[in-house]
Amino acid sequence: MTGRRLGGLAAILVALALPSGAQAMTVFGASSLRDALPGLDKSPNYSFGASNTLRLQIEHGAGADLFVSADAEQPRTLFAEGRCDQPVTVATNVLALLVPKDNPAGITSVYSLRRGGLRLAVGAAGVPVGDYTRALLRRLRMTSALTANTVSMEPNVASVATKVAFASADAGFTYITDARAAGDRVRAIALPRWAQPPVRYQACVVRRAGADGTAATAYLRRLTSGAGRSVLKRFGFGLPPRS
């Protein structure tokens, strides 16, 4: 083989050995953040779903670099297991009762659910929005709404909002941010402030072999910066006090 050919082959082998380009970091985020996080940065790979499901995926070795949960329980569990760094509160939210735009069932307040016979969409137990909903109903002394109505247990808050938007449910409990995301397809009915459970979003940098901790830490720093807080506020989220 000539020297020129050997040189060409060596160049090819070197090129194959070099990385073809940095992989984008991966963010696992609660379904309710499906618009807000890409609004901050479109470059990461995003995987949105119920926070409890995402936590289970991380425990089973899924390739997340950053986890942003709709509650504190999921990241704190990972932290206790040594699977992520200390969680940080990044946003807040409140619950709302969604009805379809035309509101065929004539629901005027959460107390309308007492009459029964309605189709109600609720997050499943263990899903943050589902647990928040149950906490709210307990405070209202209205847990009977889950037995007096035909209830579909949804895997995440996006599924609840979709059911209501397409009138497959007469009402559903979501975050107020999901009401905004659904636009004019739904109407949001305010819930009593005194009955609202505290909704806290927490984020943590995932610890695993091969994780891009540097990029995840930079993303989290940006999310909690003035720019990140402005994006969250624009999408309807509340903001925690600055640390």
Buried (B, 14 or more C-beta within 10 A) or exposed (E): EEEEEEEEEEEEEEEEEEEEEEEBBBBBBBBBBBBBBBBBBEEBEBBBBBBBBBBBBBEEEBBBBBBBBBBBBBBBBBBEEEBBBEBBBBBBBBBBBBBBBEBEBEBEEBEBBBEEEBBBBBBBEBBBBBBBBBBBBEBBEBEEBBEBBEBBBBBBBBBBBBBBBEBEBBBBBBBBBBBBBBEEBBBBBEBEEEBBBEBBBBBBBBBBEEBBBEBBBBBBEBBBEEEBBEBBEEBBBBBBEEE
